[in-house]
Amino acid sequence: MGQEFRAAAALQEESSKPGTPSTTRRHTLGEFLVAMRGRLSPEDVGLRSTGRRRTPGLRRQEVAELAAVSIDWYIRLEQGRAGAPGTGVLDALSEALRLSPAEHEYLHLTARGEAPPRRLPRCRAEVAPSLRVVLDGMPLLPAYVIDHCFDVMAHNAAASAMFGDAFGSGIAANTALMLFLDPECCQTQLSWEQIARETVGALRANLARYPHDLRLQQVVAELRDGSPEFAGWWEDHTVGERASGVKRVAHPAVGLMTVAYDMLAVGTGAEQRLVVVTPVDATTEQRLRSLVAGYSRRVAQGGAAISAA
């Protein structure tokens, strides 16, 4: 027992030496907290100003009071002499210091070495106007934006040409629902099982990030009730990220196409992904061009596009 105690004490002493990862992280945390309170004034956080200050920013005591923590403990935290704070305390400090989402995550990573639980967006974010310009600026490439529920937020004309006029509305307003519950989609997607399994894993990962998202819960429940395949794979607890790949599509208008798909994160903090479909060979490129050109002519003439998934 004495030997084990001495070993534990030696390990604790070693981890407190300058230069070790934990010590470096504690000092970085302290420097970050000092910098963050230094940029705020009492008026920024709803406090009364008490006259001119020798140094700019909030005092330590003010931060401690706003975060409802002990001033002595907060001083030790800034000095790198406190242990790793709990997630609740870090959230309180983040609120007190008016941190942005990126700064909030940095605070958790620096203090605990792990990202914080993701906050549920207060409302569904709109697609940025600049992103809509990007969509329209790719006239030959089907592209669309989805959120973490796989709801279609925006899409370009080439996406309508490939997926049909109904894309973005009805059951096709959600790509996961369209994939599993639209019989026509199952027929045209020759790589259906590959895409379907990726979608199941991504939805489960998203539900872990946002367990209280009612819309996400609704999508998963509808899929479990309406698709035996989804229900079975959901019970496998597959978790993954659908990021990129290659699939084969049997389009009713132009025939077989082999395309790549890439899901690119949109840097808005809104959990949106830009999905772009690109041809992987010359034949597919020619057929995709023909498909988009034909759709444009039909739209110009007031006709309807041929539906496909």
Salt bridges, closest charged atoms under 4 A:
GLU14 OE1 - LYS17 NZ 3.05
GLU62 OE2 - ARG53 NH2 2.66
GLU78 OE2 - ARG37 NE 2.64
GLU78 OE1 - ARG60 NE 2.83
ASP91 OD1 - HIS104 NE2 3.28
ASP91 OD1 - HIS108 NE2 2.94
GLU103 OE1 - ARG39 NH2 2.85
GLU114 OE2 - ARG112 NE 3.36
ASP147 OD2 - ARG124 NH1 3.53
ASP151 OD1 - ARG215 NH2 2.68
GLU193 OE2 - ARG197 NE 3.22
GLU198 OE1 - ARG242 NE 3.35
ASP213 OD1 - ARG124 NH2 3.22
ASP213 OD2 - HIS148 NE2 2.52
GLU235 OE2 - ARG224 NH2 2.56
GLU241 OE2 - ARG209 NH2 2.09
GLU271 OE2 - ARG118 NH1 2.21
GLU271 OE1 - ARG273 NH2 3.91
GLU285 OE2 - ARG289 NE 3.69
